[in-house]
Amino acid sequence: MNEAADAHHTRLELPEVVRRYQDAHDHHDTDRALSAFTSNARVVDEEHEFRGVEQIRHWLDTAARQFTYTRTLVGAEVIDPDTWLVVNHLEGDFPGGVVDLQYRFVVRDDLIVELVIAP
């Protein structure tokens, strides 16, 4: 398989809950994005931690209003049966304007229990 075929194959195998979260976040649909998380999930973004439904809702709402950007899926890999590393390329009006971010999703029972976002 060539690299393009590998990347395409990997994208198709992203868990439904990860695809749902990313699509909902892209469309600023907080309720749909939040439905991808467990009630006691943990999110770490820009070295800030958010735990549980209300803190994650606040993070989603704030992130959606703070900057305008586009996201392109660059690649994904399975770390273990419950953990996915997804690389997204963002371009927008945030400081620096362009960044590739790693999103480490831990999924259990078809919901996200942890999301860590880092450069």
C-alpha positions as MATLAB code, in Angstrom:
seq = 'MNEAADAHHTRLELPEVVRRYQDAHDHHDTDRALSAFTSNARVVDEEHEFRGVEQIRHWLDTAARQFTYTRTLVGAEVIDPDTWLVVNHLEGDFPGGVVDLQYRFVVRDDLIVELVIAP';
ca = [
       0.000    0.000    0.000;
       1.242    3.494   -0.698;
       1.150    6.353    1.832;
      -2.003    7.930    0.390;
      -3.828    4.613    0.525;
      -2.607    4.063    4.112;
      -3.823    7.516    5.182;
      -7.193    6.997    3.492;
      -7.561    3.541    5.056;
      -6.734    4.910    8.528;
      -9.233    7.765    8.201;
     -12.030    5.357    7.371;
     -11.326    3.380   10.522;
     -11.534    6.270   12.979;
     -14.061    5.374   15.654;
     -17.503    6.844   14.993;
     -17.346    8.821   18.237;
     -14.086   10.530   17.156;
     -15.546   11.408   13.750;
     -18.708   12.711   15.459;
     -16.727   14.878   17.886;
     -14.531   16.375   15.146;
     -17.464   17.064   12.821;
     -19.549   18.608   15.614;
     -16.633   20.752   16.799;
     -16.026   21.949   13.222;
     -19.686   22.981   13.000;
     -19.732   24.601   16.467;
     -22.401   22.107   17.594;
     -21.591   21.961   21.301;
     -24.388   19.559   22.244;
     -23.421   17.038   19.559;
     -19.710   17.348   20.433;
     -20.513   16.908   24.113;
     -22.533   13.763   23.339;
     -19.255   12.103   22.334;
     -17.880   12.272   25.911;
     -18.583   10.276   29.052;
     -20.092   12.239   31.938;
     -16.752   12.218   33.793;
     -14.453   12.675   30.783;
     -11.214   14.633   30.939;
      -9.942   17.096   28.310;
      -6.504   18.725   28.347;
      -6.003   21.635   25.928;
      -3.245   24.248   26.086;
      -2.145   22.719   29.408;
      -5.585   23.401   30.956;
      -7.634   20.505   32.269;
     -11.416   20.251   31.987;
     -13.324   17.469   33.764;
     -16.956   16.480   33.490;
     -19.841   17.688   31.380;
     -20.059   21.313   32.541;
     -16.339   22.085   32.309;
     -16.094   20.397   28.889;
     -19.198   22.292   27.690;
     -17.566   25.574   28.781;
     -14.333   24.602   26.977;
     -16.231   23.698   23.778;
     -18.217   26.952   23.846;
     -15.108   29.042   24.550;
     -12.995   27.297   21.897;
     -15.738   27.829   19.308;
     -15.956   31.585   20.006;
     -12.305   32.399   20.604;
     -10.875   31.833   17.105;
     -12.000   31.067   13.568;
     -10.101   28.272   11.855;
     -10.301   25.369    9.462;
      -9.227   21.860   10.407;
      -7.824   19.244    8.069;
      -7.257   15.649    9.155;
      -3.615   14.834    8.437;
      -3.458   11.295    9.798;
      -4.348    8.900   12.551;
      -2.920    5.852   14.215;
      -4.035    3.321   16.780;
      -1.869    3.448   19.909;
      -3.709    0.597   21.637;
      -7.254   -0.804   21.356;
      -8.707    2.159   23.273;
      -6.365    4.966   22.199;
      -6.133    6.892   18.927;
      -3.642    9.587   17.972;
      -5.164   11.949   15.411;
      -3.153   14.732   13.772;
      -5.101   17.777   12.584;
      -3.765   20.756   10.632;
      -5.384   24.044   11.705;
      -5.249   27.393    9.907;
      -6.968   30.471   11.269;
      -6.859   33.734   13.163;
      -5.163   32.335   16.289;
      -1.586   33.360   17.212;
       0.778   31.928   14.596;
      -2.083   31.209   12.203;
      -1.020   27.626   11.361;
      -0.419   24.592   13.569;
      -0.466   20.807   13.469;
      -2.009   19.438   16.652;
      -2.046   15.918   18.047;
      -5.343   14.803   19.543;
      -5.002   11.712   21.747;
      -8.425   10.149   22.206;
      -9.087    7.419   24.762;
     -12.369    5.702   23.904;
     -14.288    3.228   26.057;
     -17.762    1.850   25.414;
     -18.017    4.039   22.285;
     -17.501    7.313   24.171;
     -14.467    9.542   24.719;
     -13.133    9.274   28.274;
     -10.067   11.415   27.639;
      -8.869   13.883   25.008;
      -5.423   15.454   25.197;
      -4.560   18.112   22.596;
      -0.922   19.101   22.148;
       1.403   20.478   19.450;
];
